[in-house]
Amino acid sequence: MKLTAEHIKRMEKLTFGSVYPHYISKVEKKGRTKEELHQTIEWLTGFDKNRLQELISQEATFETFFQQANLHPNAYLIKGVICGYRIEEIDHSLVRQVRYLDKLVDELAKGRKMEKILR
């Protein structure tokens, strides 16, 4: 999938800390827990909750966030549509990684079982 230069730049500059509260709100509104969110993020990135707090305090952009992440080897199994984009067709690695995270948070909020989310 072809993305515009503006879209890519926006994703590179967006801070994880600015989106994180929305992730928490989304999953808690649907009856899931912050701990389940942390488990999901840790599965994808390798970051435990202490490391997440450090990244938030440092105001790490998504670019920095994913440069420092150890992406799970099964992340490529995350497929589907999120925010109008088919994940497996996104040709920019950072945007694809951000959408991986968005998709996992979405699945968590929709009540999908953890063993299915953590492929």
JOSUL-V312862 format. One record per pair of residues at least 12 apart in sequence whose ideal C-beta (glycine too) atoms are under 10 Angstrom apart, sorted by the first residue. I is the first residue (numbers start at 1). GAP is how many residues later the second one is. Records with the same first field share a line. If there is no record, write none. Layout:
I: GAP  GAP
This chain:
1: 84  85  86  87  88  89  90  91  94  95
2: 87  88  89  90
3: 82  87  88  89  91  92  93
7: 78  85  88
8: 55  84  86  87
9: 54
10: 52  85
11: 50  51  52  55  81  83  84  85  86  87  88
12: 49  50  51  52  54  80  82  83  86
13: 48  49  50
14: 47  48  49  51  84
15: 40  41  43  44  45  46  47  48  49  50
16: 25  29  31  36  39  40  42  43  44  45  46  47  48  49  50  82  85
17: 35  36  38  39  40  41  42  43  44  48
18: 38  41  43  44
19: 43  46  79  82  83  86
20: 17  21  32  33  35  36  85
21: 35
22: 83
23: 14  17  18  78  79  81  82  83  85  86
24: 13  14  81
25: 84
26: 76  79  80  82  83  84
27: 13  78  79  81  82  83
28: 81
29: 80
30: 76  78  79  80  81
31: 78  80
32: 73  76  77  78  79  80  82
33: 75
34: 15
35: 14
36: 72  73  78  81
37: 12  15  67  68  71  72
38: 14
39: 69  75  78  79
40: 61  64  65  67  68  74  77  78
41: 28  60  63  64  67
42: 30  76
43: 29  31  32  61  71  74  75  76
44: 22  25  26  27  28  30  31  34  53  56  57  59  60  61  73  74  75
45: 20  21  23  24  25  26  27  30  52  55  56
46: 22  23  24  25  26
47: 18  21  22  23
51: 17  18
52: 13
54: 14
55: 13  14
61: 33
62: 32  33  35  36  39
63: 31  34  35
65: 29  32  33  36
66: 27  28  30  31  32  34  35
67: 27  30
69: 28  32
71: 22  26  29
72: 28  46  47
73: 46
74: 44  45
75: 12  21  22  25  26  29  44
76: 12  20  24  43
77: 23  42
78: 18  19  21  22  23  24  25  26  29  39  41
79: 21  24  40
80: 19  23  26  27
81: 18  22  25
82: 16  17  18  19  20  21  22  23  24  25
83: 15  16  19  20  23
85: 14  17  18
86: 13
87: 12  13  15  16
103: 14
104: 13  14  15
105: 12
